[in-house]
Amino acid sequence: MKFFSALIASSMLFLSPAFAEKSPPNLLVIMVDDLGYGDLSVYGAPDLKSPNIDALMNSGMRFDSFYANCPVCSPTRASFVTGLYPDMAGVPGVIRTPLPGKATSWGNLRNDVITLPSHLKTAGYETALIGKWHLGIEKPDRPTDVGFDFFHGFLGDMMDDYYNHLRHGKHYMRRNEVPVHPKGHATDIFTDWAVDYFEAREEAEDPFFMFLAYNAPHTPIQPPEDWLEKVKAREAGITDSRAALVALIEHLDAGVGRVVASLKKEELWEDTVVVFTSDNGGQSSVGARNLPWHGGKQEMWEGGIRVGTSVTWPGVIEAGAVNKDHLSMTMDLYPTLAEIAGVPVKHELDGRSFLPVLKGEPFEESPRPVFWVRLEGNAKYGGIPYHAVRMGDWKLLRNTPFEPYQMFNLATDSGEMKEVPRKVAPKRYAELFNALMRHVNRAGQIPWQRENP
């Protein structure tokens, strides 16, 4: 039966649209955590080997100008789930596990919007989240509250240890709402759970949507010891900190390889669209490589927001395609996947579908400004948002609320090394700034505080 299902799916392009709508592909989005743009060998890492992610990217279309919606975790994930800018989704900053007496959480996911998993369920999809959630630990903000049929993962913001899986001494691993206590490295656990899910679907007829969210290579940089020793033995002169990060990424790469192998073993590969991306750039202080871009995680420089991304769709997307210039963002995945599933979005979103690009067709949407926002409450940021905006090749940014905006022309200065003074291009500066202020004004209507912070 699996053979005939694969044969039918691979023939979808030659069938009538009505029939194709009855047989939508499975959807798998793999989002990793804090992966530097230049920390894959396919993006030029000289001391790192990522054969499985490289092979996945080379099986479809690689995007070199894809952006995360924020330089930190929660806001980007909120944009993915809602198709909205982070501040429009109610998550301008990081949602953290609470600490008594401290204001640590800077967002509250809106519960009045149609989420991506809820929308896909209207097309008959079974929806699953494996791995890191980071958008709320209590009702009504848990995965199963916002449209996921199945959740097997970690509710919190990060793990303090990849092996005991605790955060501030508390346990957040769940199977749906039930606490679970798995043993082993979190990357291996999430990979195992994804493979278990594919194997359990052997007789399933409905398509699935899986959000596989690894917490690697987020801090703590804690690879399995044997992977660390392998990197140290191979890379002469590598520092201990860099070796640890490389090992953590290579271990992650092996997990992605196991996931792809399972799709193929279960004869799901030919019927599955696979997206690979990161929630933001790599953390420079732990040795991440974001080259050729400037900056890293938490910053509005390209290194903090531009992320290595690919989309694979056997029989539809040409293998080995590289798109260098098309600009899309995490929030654009929502309408794109919905259109692939045969349920185009009728409600208002900030994201827009880039399905024509995947199919090699002209992309006729008008140019748009795109925005980034982050809200944070430590002494560096003072509970005040900071932003960036890009229009065409021009970009305006600041990396804290207390510094002036800087303007760059990415066409002539992709490394953002030479600021274009406001007085040199005053009309361009005004255009960028006014667009940003219109967005800030619009987003101001969306509350982000919890009722009982």
Rosetta blueprint (number, residue, H / E / L):
1 M L
2 K H
3 F H
4 F H
5 S H
6 A H
7 L H
8 I H
9 A H
10 S H
11 S L
12 M H
13 L H
14 F H
15 L L
16 S L
17 P H
18 A H
19 F H
20 A H
21 E H
22 K H
23 S L
24 P L
25 P L
26 N E
27 L E
28 L E
29 V E
30 I E
31 M E
32 V E
33 D L
34 D L
35 L L
36 G L
37 Y L
38 G L
39 D L
40 L L
41 S H
42 V H
43 Y H
44 G L
45 A L
46 P L
47 D L
48 L L
49 K L
50 S L
51 P H
52 N H
53 I H
54 D H
55 A H
56 L H
57 M H
58 N H
59 S L
60 G L
61 M E
62 R E
63 F E
64 D L
65 S L
66 F E
67 Y E
68 A L
69 N L
70 C L
71 P L
72 V L
73 C H
74 S H
75 P H
76 T H
77 R H
78 A H
79 S H
80 F H
81 V H
82 T H
83 G L
84 L L
85 Y L
86 P L
87 D L
88 M L
89 A L
90 G L
91 V L
92 P L
93 G E
94 V L
95 I L
96 R L
97 T L
98 P L
99 L L
100 P L
101 G L
102 K L
103 A L
104 T L
105 S L
106 W L
107 G L
108 N L
109 L L
110 R L
111 N L
112 D L
113 V L
114 I L
115 T L
116 L H
117 P H
118 S H
119 H H
120 L H
121 K H
122 T L
123 A L
124 G L
125 Y L
126 E E
127 T E
128 A E
129 L E
130 I E
131 G E
132 K E
133 W L
134 H L
135 L L
136 G L
137 I L
138 E L
139 K L
140 P L
141 D L
142 R L
143 P H
144 T H
145 D H
146 V L
147 G L
148 F L
149 D L
150 F E
151 F E
152 H E
153 G E
154 F E
155 L L
156 G L
157 D L
158 M L
159 M L
160 D L
161 D L
162 Y L
163 Y L
164 N L
165 H L
166 L E
167 R E
168 H L
169 G L
170 K E
171 H E
172 Y L
173 M E
174 R E
175 R E
176 N L
177 E L
178 V E
179 P E
180 V L
181 H L
182 P L
183 K L
184 G L
185 H L
186 A H
187 T H
188 D H
189 I H
190 F H
191 T H
192 D H
193 W H
194 A H
195 V H
196 D H
197 Y H
198 F H
199 E H
200 A H
201 R L
202 E L
203 E L
204 A L
205 E L
206 D L
207 P L
208 F E
209 F E
210 M E
211 F E
212 L E
213 A E
214 Y L
215 N L
216 A L
217 P L
218 H L
219 T L
220 P L
221 I L
222 Q L
223 P L
224 P L
225 E H
226 D H
227 W H
228 L H
229 E H
230 K H
231 V H
232 K H
233 A H
234 R H
235 E L
236 A L
237 G L
238 I L
239 T L
240 D H
241 S H
242 R H
243 A H
244 A H
245 L H
246 V H
247 A H
248 L H
249 I H
250 E H
251 H H
252 L H
253 D H
254 A H
255 G H
256 V H
257 G H
258 R H
259 V H
260 V H
261 A H
262 S H
263 L H
264 K H
265 K H
266 E L
267 E L
268 L L
269 W H
270 E H
271 D H
272 T E
273 V E
274 V E
275 V E
276 F E
277 T E
278 S E
279 D L
280 N L
281 G L
282 G L
283 Q L
284 S H
285 S H
286 V H
287 G L
288 A L
289 R L
290 N L
291 L L
292 P L
293 W L
294 H L
295 G L
296 G L
297 K L
298 Q L
299 E L
300 M L
301 W L
302 E H
303 G H
304 G H
305 I H
306 R E
307 V L
308 G L
309 T E
310 S E
311 V E
312 T E
313 W L
314 P L
315 G L
316 V L
317 I L
318 E L
319 A L
320 G L
321 A E
322 V E
323 N E
324 K L
325 D L
326 H L
327 L L
328 S E
329 M E
330 T H
331 M H
332 D H
333 L H
334 Y H
335 P H
336 T H
337 L H
338 A H
339 E H
340 I H
341 A L
342 G L
343 V L
344 P L
345 V L
346 K L
347 H L
348 E L
349 L L
350 D L
351 G L
352 R L
353 S L
354 F L
355 L H
356 P H
357 V H
358 L H
359 K L
360 G L
361 E L
362 P L
363 F L
364 E L
365 E L
366 S L
367 P L
368 R L
369 P L
370 V E
371 F E
372 W E
373 V E
374 R E
375 L E
376 E L
377 G L
378 N L
379 A L
380 K L
381 Y L
382 G L
383 G L
384 I L
385 P L
386 Y E
387 H E
388 A E
389 V E
390 R E
391 M E
392 G L
393 D L
394 W E
395 K E
396 L E
397 L E
398 R L
399 N L
400 T L
401 P L
402 F L
403 E L
404 P L
405 Y L
406 Q E
407 M E
408 F E
409 N E
410 L L
411 A L
412 T L
413 D L
414 S L
415 G L
416 E L
417 M L
418 K L
419 E L
420 V L
421 P L
422 R L
423 K L
424 V L
425 A L
426 P H
427 K H
428 R H
429 Y H
430 A H
431 E H
432 L H
433 F H
434 N H
435 A H
436 L H
437 M H
438 R H
439 H H
440 V H
441 N H
442 R H
443 A H
444 G L
445 Q L
446 I L
447 P L
448 W L
449 Q L
450 R L
451 E L
452 N L
453 P L
